[in-house]
Amino acid sequence: MFESKDTQRCQIVYENNYFCYLNLNTESMELRFVDFLEFIGTFAFAISGIRLASAKNFDWFGAYVVGLATAVGGGTIRDLLLGVTPFWMLNSSYLVFTAISFLFVVIFRKALVRLDNAFFYFDTIGLGLFVVVGCSKTLQLDAHYAYWVVITMGMLTGAAGGVIRDLLINEVPLIFRKEIYALACLFGGVVFCICDATGVDSVVAQIISAISVVIIRLLAVKYHLCLPVLKSE
């Protein structure tokens, strides 16, 4: 009976987006790993947004807002479409991690300016991690969504935050330019679903999927791979 109560407490704690240390079974470890990926992705995506806001000479509050929108925008759209409360409304840690990202940019702004590809690296890391988070959270819901929904939610989680960021700083969203961005998310989502369908361990599947997104982005930029441009003539 005591074990059953502990298990139930673990489930309730996770449903409120807090870490669970009572039940150390595989499922609990998996959920904590997803949260870890989400926090790292939040940090990376927030830095990418704040870095671009600083290039546009936003004030501190404006830069923080852009960073926060970049970090939570995609996940918010995902949660609303899935009919659940947006994750950051249940856990203030995401606001704190964005603040830490802001301080990181303020303290190391000169180094980030000298590092021309700083935005690209942080954006790529955040993209890969958020695709995995979106797929994992969708798959864990009791609704048992089809894989195409899982892939779509992964793409939204990864790419939508960047779209919101670019609109806020008055730039054409990166997803609508020639760079391979959403397709990298699509590829990562497909890899994740293949791993799940073939019985690969969930944590291993998440790592492989995130790495696949990063590799696609790196190869696309290195070798100038892009989609054809739709011309008016």
C-alpha positions as CSV (number, residue, x, y, z in Angstrom):
1,M,0.0,0.0,0.0
2,F,2.8,2.4,0.9
3,E,4.5,1.8,-2.5
4,S,1.2,2.5,-4.3
5,K,0.8,5.8,-2.5
6,D,4.4,6.8,-3.4
7,T,3.8,6.0,-7.0
8,Q,0.6,8.1,-7.0
9,R,2.4,11.0,-5.5
10,C,5.1,10.8,-8.1
11,Q,2.5,11.0,-10.9
12,I,0.7,14.0,-9.3
13,V,4.0,15.8,-8.8
14,Y,5.0,15.4,-12.4
15,E,1.6,16.5,-13.7
16,N,2.3,19.8,-12.0
17,N,5.6,20.0,-13.7
18,Y,7.8,19.4,-10.7
19,F,10.6,16.8,-10.5
20,C,9.7,13.5,-8.8
21,Y,12.3,11.8,-6.7
22,L,10.1,9.3,-4.9
23,N,9.7,6.8,-7.7
24,L,13.0,5.9,-9.5
25,N,11.6,3.6,-12.1
26,T,12.2,3.9,-15.8
27,E,9.2,6.1,-16.5
28,S,10.1,8.6,-13.8
29,M,13.7,8.9,-15.1
30,E,12.4,9.4,-18.6
31,L,10.1,12.2,-17.5
32,R,13.0,13.9,-15.7
33,F,15.2,13.6,-18.7
34,V,12.6,15.3,-20.9
35,D,12.4,18.2,-18.3
36,F,16.2,18.4,-18.4
37,L,16.2,18.7,-22.2
38,E,13.5,21.4,-22.0
39,F,15.4,23.5,-19.5
40,I,18.6,23.3,-21.6
41,G,16.6,24.1,-24.7
42,T,15.0,27.1,-22.9
43,F,18.4,28.4,-22.0
44,A,19.7,28.1,-25.6
45,F,16.7,29.4,-27.4
46,A,16.4,32.4,-24.9
47,I,20.0,33.3,-25.6
48,S,19.4,33.2,-29.4
49,G,16.4,35.6,-29.0
50,I,18.2,38.0,-26.6
51,R,21.3,38.0,-28.8
52,L,19.2,39.2,-31.8
53,A,17.3,41.7,-29.7
54,S,20.6,43.2,-28.5
55,A,21.7,43.6,-32.2
56,K,18.5,45.6,-32.7
57,N,19.3,47.8,-29.7
58,F,16.3,46.7,-27.6
59,D,16.2,47.8,-24.0
60,W,16.6,45.2,-21.2
61,F,13.0,44.5,-20.8
62,G,12.4,44.2,-24.5
63,A,15.3,41.8,-24.9
64,Y,14.0,39.7,-22.0
65,V,10.5,39.5,-23.6
66,V,12.0,38.5,-27.0
67,G,14.1,35.8,-25.2
68,L,11.1,34.5,-23.3
69,A,8.9,34.4,-26.4
70,T,11.5,32.5,-28.2
71,A,11.9,30.0,-25.4
72,V,8.3,29.3,-24.6
73,G,6.4,30.3,-27.8
74,G,6.6,27.0,-29.6
75,G,5.7,24.9,-26.5
76,T,2.8,27.2,-25.7
77,I,1.2,26.7,-29.2
78,R,1.8,23.0,-28.8
79,D,0.1,22.8,-25.4
80,L,-2.9,24.9,-26.5
81,L,-3.4,22.7,-29.6
82,L,-3.2,19.6,-27.4
83,G,-5.7,21.1,-24.9
84,V,-3.4,21.3,-21.9
85,T,-2.2,24.2,-19.7
86,P,1.0,25.8,-21.2
87,F,4.0,24.3,-19.4
88,W,5.5,27.6,-18.3
89,M,2.3,28.6,-16.4
90,L,2.8,25.6,-14.1
91,N,6.4,26.1,-13.4
92,S,8.2,29.5,-13.0
93,S,11.6,27.9,-13.6
94,Y,11.3,28.8,-17.3
95,L,11.0,32.5,-16.5
96,V,14.1,32.1,-14.2
97,F,16.1,30.3,-16.9
98,T,15.3,33.1,-19.4
99,A,16.5,35.6,-16.8
100,I,19.7,33.6,-16.4
101,S,20.1,33.6,-20.2
102,F,19.6,37.4,-20.2
103,L,22.4,37.8,-17.6
104,F,24.6,35.5,-19.6
105,V,24.2,37.7,-22.7
106,V,24.8,40.9,-20.6
107,I,28.0,39.5,-19.0
108,F,29.4,37.8,-22.1
109,R,28.0,40.2,-24.7
110,K,31.5,41.1,-26.1
111,A,32.5,37.5,-26.5
112,L,29.1,36.7,-28.2
113,V,29.6,39.6,-30.6
114,R,33.0,38.4,-31.6
115,L,31.7,34.9,-32.1
116,D,29.8,35.5,-35.3
117,N,28.1,32.1,-35.2
118,A,26.9,32.4,-31.6
119,F,23.3,32.9,-32.7
120,F,23.4,29.9,-35.1
121,Y,24.9,27.6,-32.5
122,F,22.4,28.4,-29.7
123,D,19.5,28.4,-32.1
124,T,20.5,25.0,-33.5
125,I,20.9,23.5,-30.1
126,G,17.6,24.8,-28.9
127,L,15.9,23.6,-32.1
128,G,17.1,20.0,-31.7
129,L,16.2,19.8,-28.0
130,F,12.7,21.4,-28.4
131,V,11.8,19.0,-31.3
132,V,12.5,16.1,-29.0
133,V,10.6,17.7,-26.1
134,G,7.6,18.4,-28.3
135,C,7.5,14.8,-29.6
136,S,8.0,13.3,-26.2
137,K,5.3,15.3,-24.4
138,T,2.8,14.6,-27.2
139,L,3.5,10.9,-27.1
140,Q,3.2,10.7,-23.3
141,L,-0.4,12.1,-23.4
142,D,-3.2,9.6,-22.7
143,A,-4.9,10.6,-26.0
144,H,-2.4,8.3,-27.9
145,Y,-2.0,10.6,-30.9
146,A,-0.8,9.2,-34.2
147,Y,2.8,9.6,-35.2
148,W,2.1,12.3,-37.7
149,V,0.6,14.4,-34.9
150,V,3.7,13.7,-32.8
151,I,5.9,14.9,-35.6
152,T,3.8,18.0,-36.2
153,M,3.9,18.9,-32.5
154,G,7.7,18.4,-32.5
155,M,8.0,20.8,-35.5
156,L,5.8,23.4,-33.8
157,T,7.7,23.2,-30.6
158,G,11.0,23.6,-32.3
159,A,10.2,26.2,-35.0
160,A,7.3,28.4,-33.8
161,G,9.4,30.1,-31.1
162,G,11.9,31.2,-33.8
163,V,9.0,32.6,-35.9
164,I,7.7,34.6,-33.0
165,R,11.2,35.9,-32.3
166,D,11.8,37.0,-35.8
167,L,8.4,38.8,-36.0
168,L,9.1,40.7,-32.8
169,I,12.4,42.0,-34.1
170,N,10.9,42.8,-37.5
171,E,12.7,40.2,-39.5
172,V,11.5,37.7,-42.1
173,P,11.1,34.5,-40.1
174,L,14.0,32.1,-40.7
175,I,11.6,29.3,-41.4
176,F,10.4,31.2,-44.5
177,R,13.9,31.8,-45.9
178,K,16.0,29.4,-48.0
179,E,17.7,27.8,-45.0
180,I,16.7,24.3,-44.1
181,Y,15.0,24.9,-40.7
182,A,11.5,23.3,-40.5
183,L,12.8,20.3,-42.5
184,A,15.4,19.7,-39.9
185,C,12.6,19.6,-37.3
186,L,10.6,17.2,-39.6
187,F,13.6,14.9,-39.9
188,G,14.2,14.9,-36.2
189,G,10.5,14.1,-35.5
190,V,10.6,11.2,-38.0
191,V,13.7,9.8,-36.4
192,F,12.1,10.0,-33.0
193,C,9.0,8.1,-34.2
194,I,11.0,5.4,-35.9
195,C,13.0,4.9,-32.7
196,D,9.8,4.7,-30.7
197,A,8.1,2.3,-33.2
198,T,11.1,0.0,-33.1
199,G,11.3,-0.2,-29.4
200,V,14.5,1.9,-28.8
201,D,14.9,3.2,-25.3
202,S,13.1,6.5,-24.9
203,V,16.2,8.4,-23.6
204,V,18.3,7.0,-26.4
205,A,15.7,8.0,-28.9
206,Q,15.6,11.5,-27.6
207,I,19.3,11.9,-27.8
208,I,19.5,10.4,-31.3
209,S,16.6,12.7,-32.5
210,A,18.2,15.9,-31.1
211,I,21.5,15.1,-32.6
212,S,19.9,14.4,-36.0
213,V,18.3,17.8,-36.0
214,V,21.6,19.5,-35.2
215,I,23.5,17.5,-37.8
216,I,21.0,18.4,-40.5
217,R,21.3,22.1,-39.6
218,L,25.1,22.0,-39.6
219,L,25.3,20.2,-42.9
220,A,22.7,22.5,-44.5
221,V,24.7,25.6,-43.6
222,K,28.1,24.1,-44.3
223,Y,27.2,22.9,-47.8
224,H,24.7,25.7,-48.5
225,L,21.8,23.2,-48.9
226,C,18.5,24.9,-49.3
227,L,15.0,24.6,-50.9
228,P,14.2,26.0,-54.3
229,V,12.9,29.6,-54.2
230,L,9.3,30.2,-55.4
231,K,9.7,32.9,-58.0
232,S,7.0,35.2,-59.2
233,E,8.0,35.0,-62.9
